[in-house]
């Protein structure tokens, strides 16, 4: 029975079905339990959260990534799966904390002050959550002081800053300077992204990395995570 | 079921109804004064016996006659010319049903070029950095052969958007003569595509051989009438306002056999037609109407297409400029005139001035392809693969053109707006606005897989590299590797026994094949 739940859970991650109301790619699954319901079932069957994550959620996301690489899947498919995995992680969180299982890392993300464009930031947040990171999404048009406060209190391993406009990208430099002034710069890796910025700009303002998109961000974070492990 | 083509919901029109009428009236006046010069005796006699004023022109070196066609004769012809024309196909699902009043567009290849353009991709090494290599397409022109025509028909069979096949390349093999060219070009085309085949005729002496070949393929005379797998295009008019002797005779004989035929006129604004729009339009319309009138006088009910290939002259060379903006304007005007007469229209787009595939070719082609398609001609000779006006055919370009037409066809889908759609969308908007991230992305997936979202450009390169030609070349080779349904062995055998002049190497069931 447990194996069935794990197999079904993995399949529903691949299908990108968060709940039983979601349409996947395989129409025959319509109305059957989705990732949330199946995660709940797995928990009720006392399957260890590590097993749920590695054998179903991560294994499913691996298949999704492979399908994306071969252009069988597109970004909406990746996001649907990542969103489903992110929701599953939310309900697994208390169990993980109780059993002292660590996530891959804590990630805070914000669209900087003056900029309300948040599509890219939202996609990055969803993908990273689906990839197993604990994500704290601060929203858009976030004041520099607020970001500094979150870094101090929440202690993220990574800070993602997003800006679409050339007029707002300057706030990224402001954040990095404020982190330095508060002796927090060496506590967090700063990643920047958005249409207005580039690798060159990241180097210029002293960020740790520039990420082209959410997939690139996962690679950068995973590389850092593996280096730690 | 015949091919669907693409129905234009609201055809683009340049001229007002009043302007259409003015052009019509001007054409009627032209047909009466100055009239047309016919270098063909039989045509002059046919017009004369039907009430036209015909006088011998004594000042010419060649015997010719001035024909003044009364309006009544033209109107009678327009009345008897079929308003629906069917072009059949070896595979009946590839038939084309064209209604003069219905702006349903079928995309067709053509025309006959002398030059075939080969492509290869040599590798170049960067002088300053020998570790860097790039592959650059090179184009090599040469005279077309019957093997090229086979390849072209083969690839066109597999081009999704291409609805019919006008032979693309003039076959100039050493063993091709005026006496065997027609049977070979029709057989090479028919044997490699199951779509409709249209061509001109090189020698009138070959007409019956070509028609008999078609009869053998479909099973007889009545079957050919019901399913005319071949049709003809004749340039009987030489602008301005002259019936050419030999092509007019060919035209008359094809009309007698009742097979579909295009009355084609190709005046050049600036040299063989007035440079201004009103002038070239009045003249080309008069020329086409004269041909339609002759077709109906020869054989009432002959299925004819109003064929328009107007073009503007280049100012630097006075040669044709198919890439000029005005050329598209004239073609769109002609579509309107044909629709005014309710006769299906053979129109032209996509012919470009440049000699090789590239940016200029793409810009010139897409510009006219989109605009002329929007006007709703029924039979759009949109020049898959044609370059350098009418001189060069490149198979790679034909594959690129197919991608253009996939985009155009997708764009021309009808709007999908209904109350059900509106209700579903309102529900979706309310759901998304209530979420923190406010993204509609999760709703994309079912739509994406239903085919309602256009595909990306098929020859898009990775990253910042433009790999269009290399990817299209791969696609071209894949299409060449795909089989086509050839004419069956028994029918092929009968054709080779009964139709003289077909090159033995075209028999794919024999050892030496092409």
Interface residues (C-beta under 8 A of the other chain):
Chain A: X16 X22 X23 X25 X74 X75 X76 X77 X79 X80 X83 X118 X119 X122 X123 X126
Chain B: X437 X439 X441 X442 X444 X445 X446 X448 X449
